Amino acid sequence: MPNPLVSIVIPVYNKELWITETLRSVFNQNYENWECIIVNDGSTDESLNRIVGFVDSHPAKWRVVTIANSGQTFARNYGIKLSDGDYVSFLDADDLWHPNKLIAQIEQFLGNPGLELSLTPYIIFSENQRKGFRIVKKSNPEKLVNDWLSMRGFGGLIESTGMLKRSTLVDFDYFDGQLSMTAGLDLCLRVVRSKPSIITTQPYVYYRLSKGQFHENENVLVSDLIITTSVHTNSLEILNRLKVNHANYLYWSENRSLGRFKFVKSILHALLIFDFSKLAMLYSLISRNIVAIFRGVWRQRAIRLFLQNHRVEP
């Protein structure tokens, strides 16, 4: 079987608590022909020292570069441009990979030469969690990106699940440098809507939730969504519908962050005034989480064991 080189790109900014676990999950991959480009995006904590310590004690094709803080999209593109592999795979600095992640996706590409993008389902977890894990899974890439764009569905998490041909990234001019929180969505929309794409059947990525993550910055999300929806929508009717969806998503997100009492009060108010638009979004958010939790129940023991084996004391 051919053995193409896979370039792994990991942008890092102040992830001292998690980066060692992340790098261990790369080192433990069953597919061995990889290089890992770690872009230290001007971290001010101990991230770089922990990276160097791990790399020095685990010989492999590591490349560590440090740049002035420029944001995750710039750092990810910087790593891509340094890569030598025929395929490029992305990983956020606090997420984890199952040992079969790379080999499962490489087998997809080798079995389908026309394939341009592979994503995987993923498991959502938080530190010391023992139950209630959620598994996000879709089988249709186009439905995934459309639900992602409307905010009714979970994101595709290309930043940790994605593998693409390097030539595809060059053709599509990498991640859009003017975007941050929706850069992954934008790239997925461009590729999935025009090129053959696929999603693996099994979850191979563990997506970590922790306080202070960048995705919690809703001001950036709002500005990014305005740009992304305008670029990827060619109908005024669809554009207006998406704007309503986004406003409703942000409404529930804000009220949930204000506490249980405020959240319940908001639900009752929407019911009282028959605000079907907001209630439809709420139904989508609740139902997607229920389904994801149900999927996680069947893998709970295996998920817990995997996380225990990868835990590194700070």
N, C-alpha and C positions, 0 to 999 in steps of 0.2 A: 504494500500500500504506500502511495506517496506520503511524504512526511514534510509538508510545507512549514516554513517558519511563521509563527504567530507572534506579533508584537503586542505586548500588553502595555497600556498607557494608564498610569495612575497619577492624577494631580493631587497634591497634598498641601493643605493649609491648616496648621494647628490641629492635628489629629494624633497627638502624642498618646492618648489613651487607647487608640484602636489600631494604629498603623502596623504594629507588630503582628497582631492577629490576621490582618488583611494580607500581609506579605507571606505569612505562614500558609494561608490558603492557596496562594499562588505557587509556592514552593512544593506543595503537596499534590500538584496536578499530575494526573496519570499520563497526560500528553506531555512529552519531554522537550520537544523542539520549539522552545519559546524564548523570547527575550522580554525583559520587563524594564520599561522606561519610567522611572519615578521622577516626577517634576515637582520639586519642592518650591511652592509658590510663595516664597518669602515668609515662611513660618516663623513665628516669634516664640514658640514654645520648644519642647524637647523633641519635636517630630524628626528633625534631621538627624540628631544623635541616635535616636532609636532606629531609624532607617539604616544608618551606617553600621550600627552594631549588629543588626540582623543580617545585612548583606555580607558583612565580613565573616560571620559565623556560618553562613549557608551559601557556599559557592554555587553560582549559577550565572546566567547571562543577564546580570543586572546592569543598569545604567542609571546613575543618580545625577540629576542636574538641578541647580538652584537658580531661580530667576527672581527678580524683584516682583513683589506682589502685583499681579495683573488680573486676577479673577480666574475662576475655574474654566471658563470657555477658552480663554487665551492659553492657559496652561495645558489644557487637553490638546488643542491644536498644535502647540509647540512640541508636545510629545509625539504626535502623529508625524510631524515633519522630520523628526529624528529617527523614525522607525525604518527598519529594513525588511520587515516581514511582508509576505504576500497577503496576509490577513492581519487585521488590527482588532483587538478586543479591549474593551474599556472596563475599568473597575474604580469605583470611588474608594477613598482611603479609609472608610470605616465599614465597608461591606465585606462579605465573605463569599468564597466560591466553594461549591462541592468539588471533590477531586476529579469528577468526570466531566466538568463543565466544558473545558476546551475540546476534549476528544469527541464529545457528543456533537458539538457544532462543526468541527472539522469534518466529521463523517457526513454531515448534511451537505457541506460544500462539495466534498469529493464525489458524493453520490448524485449531485445535481450541479453540473458545471455552470449553468446559467444563473445560479443563485447569487444574490448581491448582499443580502442582509439576513442574519439569524438573531433572534431574540429568544429568551427563555422565560418561563414562569418564575416567580420568585416568592420567597418566604419573608414576611415582615416580622421582626422581633425587636425586643428592647432588652436592656441589660437585666440579668437575673430573672427574666420571664420563664415560667415553667409550664404555662398552659395558655390557651387562647391565641395560639399562633395563627396568623392569616396567610393563606396561599393565594396569590394573584395569578390567575391563569386564563389565557384566551387561546383559541386555536386559529383564529382568522386575523392576520396582521392588519388588514384594512379596517375591520371593525374595531380592533384595538386602538388604532390611531384616531379614528373618528370619535370614539367614546372618550378618549383622552382629551381631544380638542374641545369637546363639549363639557368636560369636567364631570360627566356623569359616570365615567369609568375610571379605574385606576390608570396611572401612567405606565408606559412600557419599560421605563427604567433602562433605556439604552446605555446610560452612563455606567452600568454594571453588568447588564445582561447582553449587551450588543457585541456582535462580531460582524465585520464587514470586510469585503475585499478592499485592499488598499487602493486599488484603481478606482473603486466606487467613491471613496472619500475624496480622491483627487478630482474626479469628474464633478462631484457636487460641491467642491470648494470647502470641504470640512464643515465644522460647526460654524454657525453664523456668529461672527464676533460681536455684533451689536446686541445679542441676546445672552441671557444668563440662565434664568430658571426654565425657560422654554426652548433653550438651544437644542436639547435632545428631542423634544417634540417636533420642532421644526425640521430637523434632519430626518427623523422617522417619516414625517409626512412627505417630504420630498422623495425619499427612496421608495417607501412602500407604495405610493400612488403611481409610480412609474417603472419600478423594477421588481423582479421576482424576490419575494421575501418569505420567511418562514418562522414559526415559533416551535421550539422543542416541546415534546409532550411532557417532560419532567421538569420540576423546578431545580435549577442548579445554582441559584443565587440567594444569599441571605442578606436582606436589606435591613440595616440597623436604624432604629429610631432612637434619638437622644436629644436632650435639651440643647437649644441654641443652634440647631441645624439651619443652614442657609435657606432651605425650602420654606421655613416659617416666615420669611420676609415677604409679606403679602403686597407691600408697595412695589417691590420689584416684579412680583408675579403679575400684578395688574398692568404695568407698563409693557411687560413682555407679551402678555396676551393680546393687547391692542395691536402690536406689530404682527404677531403670528397669525391672528385671525384675518387681518386685512390682506396678508400675503397669500393665505391658503383658502380664501373664500372668493368665489367669482359670482356670487348671487347676493344681492342686497337683502333678500328675504332670509337666507341662511345666515348672513352676517348678523342681522338684527336678532335672530333666534339665539345665536351663540352668545351675543352680548347679554341677553337676558339670562341664559344659563350661567354665565360667568358671574353675573351680579348675584344670582341666587346662591351659587356655591359660596361666594365670599360672605354673603349674609349669614348662612348657617355656620360657616367656619368661625366668623367673628362671635356670634352668639354662643357657640359651644365653648369658645375660649373664655367667656365671661362667667362660666360656672353652670352647674346643673339647673339651678332655679331659673336663671335667665333663659337657658335653652328651652326648658319646658314651657315657660311663659311665651316664648316666641312661637312654639309649635301650636299652643292653644290659640294664640292670636291669628295665626295663619288659617287655622280651622274655622275660627269664628267669622272671619271675613271672606271665607271661601277663596283663598289665594292659591288656586290650583297650580300656578306656575312654581311657586316656592315649594308647595307640597310635593309636586312631581320630582323636583330635585332632591328633596329630603328622602323620598322613597328610594330614589336611585342610590343615594349615599348609604342609607341604612341597609338596603337589600344587598349591595355589593359587599358590604362588610360581613353580613350574615353568611353569605355564600363562601366568602374567603375563610371565615372562621370554621365553617363546617368542613371545608377541605383540609384545614389544618388539624382537625381532630384525629383523622386517620393516620397522620404522620407525627403526632405529638411526641411520642417516645423517641423516634429517630432524630427529630429536630433537636430535642433537648440533649441527646447524647452528642450530636455533632457540635453543638455550641459549648458543651462542657469540655470537649476535647480541644477546642480552639481557644479557650479562655486563657488570657495572659494577665497575671496580676500587674497593676500599674506600678 
